[in-house]
Amino acid sequence: MKDGQGQAYRQQPTLLEYLEQYGWKRARVRGGEEVAGLCPLHRETRPSFYVNRRKNVFYCHGCGRGGDLIRLMQWLEGLSFGQALLRLRSRDRATPLEEAVRFYGRQLPGCPQARCYLEQRGIHAAETVERMRIGYAPGGCLRAHLASCGYAQREIRDSGLLDARGRDRFYRCLTFPLEGVENLYGRRVDDAGLRHLFLPRGKGGLYGWEQARGCGAAIVVEGLFDVAALWQAGFSNAVAILGAHLNRRQMAQLCDGEPRHVYLCLDRDEAGQSASRILRSRLRQAGVQVRLVELPDGHDPNSFFCAGAAAPDFQGLLDRARP
């Protein structure tokens, strides 16, 4: 092992720390330096696996395998030597999801179909794309990329990023990482399959809330393309529900006791307007000052701007919003 690799390796968890993180239990201490337990590499009923705490090495008298931490990781998790080294470079390494978000972000500039779709949705400002960390999942390469970064197959599988057949769940989707929660929104750029995708876990609070919470007003919209269009137009206090109904956390955010006006600007269709009336009633009962923004029939904030509207046009809608 090269000196630089050895230095990085020595800064990592000891064999015992790694084993205990993996659920291994000590059976007995042999002398002052050795700890024994059941071997994690094969099935046995009597402890034959020994760890030397001073030398930071192991040996199993049952299966005859032994070595250092990297060797154990290779056998236990099915990693190559290089993958094990990558995993040991930092205890605080990114999660598979965070690494996937970075990977998707690097794919977007080289995918004409994805960039064309963004243009069609009126999203063209590089600042907005960067702020929202928009990416693209081309498919066919995420699994190999995560494996090359040192993630074990179990970690990749448990992340939810792959479907039941081991394929990228967000294949051919524009991707938006959700703030403050281990989740991701995907919008398919073609008509195949589901158009809207999330990982099977909670969506968290209002998207964009950290920036909007200190403002005297918040513009509440349904989707992330609505937020993108408003941020791009200069309305940085826009937040998204990620649907048409507030969850408990989102309701608590808007009802935090701070003096602000809430502008409900949901889609101008039957479902959106019905949801607006329900949300207005709930927020009013909680003492929040609410106004309804009336978009032209059939529009949402994103399509309103795509149809040629500009910031002054939307400001006019805000000015005319009714209680």
Helices and strands as residue ranges (DSSP letters): H 3-10, H 15-21, E 28-30, E 34-37, E 49-52, E 57-60, E 66-67, H 69-77, H 81-88, H 96-107, G 108-110, H 112-120, H 126-132, E 135-137, H 142-148, H 153-158, E 173-177, E 184-188, E 196-198, H 209-212, E 217-221, H 224-232, E 238-240, H 248-254, E 261-264, H 270-285, E 289-292, H 301-306, H 311-319
